Amino acid sequence: MEAKRSYYVDMRSGDILEEPSFEESAGLHILATPEERTELQKLFDDNYDDDVSTFIRSHIPFRQYHNDPEDAQYDRSMQKIYAMIYKLGDAETRQHIEKIGVLDEHKPHVRDDIENLK
């Protein structure tokens, strides 16, 4: 069995880095074997393909988002990515994912700043 190594996941670019990025945030910290890293990278590659499909669909004016299999597939692929990152993530990464609620299918996804308006 291979030892787990430390990686930082940049959700914007889909990069899995060995060193944290010096941009706005260091990324989501995970501990993964090389095989798990490859599996996560495959999920990002699949998500890119799903993203391209949504771009193509967006140019069809009569198809609405709520009735669109391409957008639903993109959403599912993002959930798979977050689920794997949650599984491999450290406590801070898991806490962040719990806070944004992306894996909670029954929780409405309302931003905190909007939810707290009265």
C-alpha positions in Angstrom: 0.0 0.0 0.0 1.3 3.4 -1.0 1.7 6.2 1.6 -0.6 9.2 1.4 0.9 12.5 0.4 -0.2 16.0 1.0 -1.9 17.9 -1.8 -3.8 21.2 -2.3 -6.8 21.3 -4.6 -7.6 24.5 -6.5 -11.3 24.3 -7.3 -11.1 27.1 -9.8 -8.5 25.5 -12.1 -9.0 21.8 -11.2 -5.3 21.6 -10.3 -4.1 19.2 -7.6 -0.8 20.7 -6.4 1.9 19.4 -4.1 2.5 22.9 -2.7 -0.1 25.5 -1.8 -0.9 28.2 -4.3 0.2 31.7 -3.3 -3.0 33.2 -4.7 -6.0 34.2 -2.6 -6.3 30.9 -0.8 -4.1 27.9 -0.4 -6.7 25.5 -1.7 -8.4 22.6 -0.1 -5.9 20.3 1.7 -6.1 16.6 1.2 -4.1 13.5 2.0 -4.1 11.0 -0.9 -2.2 8.1 -2.4 -1.0 8.6 -6.0 -3.9 6.4 -7.1 -6.5 8.6 -5.2 -4.9 11.7 -6.7 -5.3 10.2 -10.2 -8.9 9.3 -9.5 -9.6 12.9 -8.3 -7.9 14.3 -11.4 -10.1 12.0 -13.6 -13.2 13.5 -11.8 -12.0 17.0 -12.7 -11.4 15.9 -16.3 -14.9 14.5 -16.5 -16.2 17.7 -15.0 -14.5 19.8 -17.6 -16.3 17.8 -20.3 -19.6 18.3 -18.5 -18.8 22.1 -18.3 -18.2 22.2 -22.1 -21.6 20.5 -22.6 -23.3 23.2 -20.5 -21.6 25.9 -22.5 -22.9 24.4 -25.7 -26.4 24.0 -24.3 -26.4 27.7 -23.1 -26.5 28.7 -26.8 -29.9 27.1 -27.3 -32.3 29.7 -26.2 -35.4 27.6 -25.7 -33.8 25.1 -23.3 -34.2 26.2 -19.7 -31.7 25.3 -16.9 -34.3 23.5 -14.7 -35.1 21.1 -17.5 -31.5 20.4 -18.7 -29.7 17.1 -18.5 -26.3 18.7 -19.2 -26.6 21.1 -16.3 -27.8 18.2 -14.0 -24.8 16.1 -15.1 -22.4 19.0 -14.3 -24.0 19.4 -10.9 -23.5 15.7 -10.2 -19.9 15.7 -11.3 -19.2 18.7 -8.9 -20.8 16.7 -6.1 -18.6 13.7 -6.9 -15.5 16.0 -6.7 -16.5 17.5 -3.4 -17.4 14.1 -2.0 -14.0 12.7 -2.8 -12.2 15.9 -1.4 -14.3 15.5 1.7 -13.3 11.9 2.1 -9.6 12.8 1.6 -9.6 16.2 3.3 -8.2 17.3 6.6 -10.5 18.7 9.3 -10.4 22.3 7.9 -11.3 21.1 4.4 -14.2 19.0 5.7 -15.5 21.9 7.8 -15.4 24.1 4.7 -17.3 21.6 2.6 -19.9 21.2 5.3 -20.3 24.9 5.6 -21.0 25.4 1.9 -23.5 22.6 2.0 -22.7 21.2 -1.4 -23.0 17.6 -0.3 -26.3 18.1 1.6 -29.0 17.3 -1.0 -31.8 18.3 1.3 -30.5 21.7 2.4 -31.4 24.7 0.3 -28.3 26.4 -1.0 -28.8 29.9 0.2 -25.8 32.1 0.8 -25.4 33.2 4.4 -25.5 36.9 3.5 -28.8 36.5 1.8 -30.2 34.1 4.4 -29.5 36.6 7.2 -31.3 39.5 5.6 -34.4 40.6 7.5 
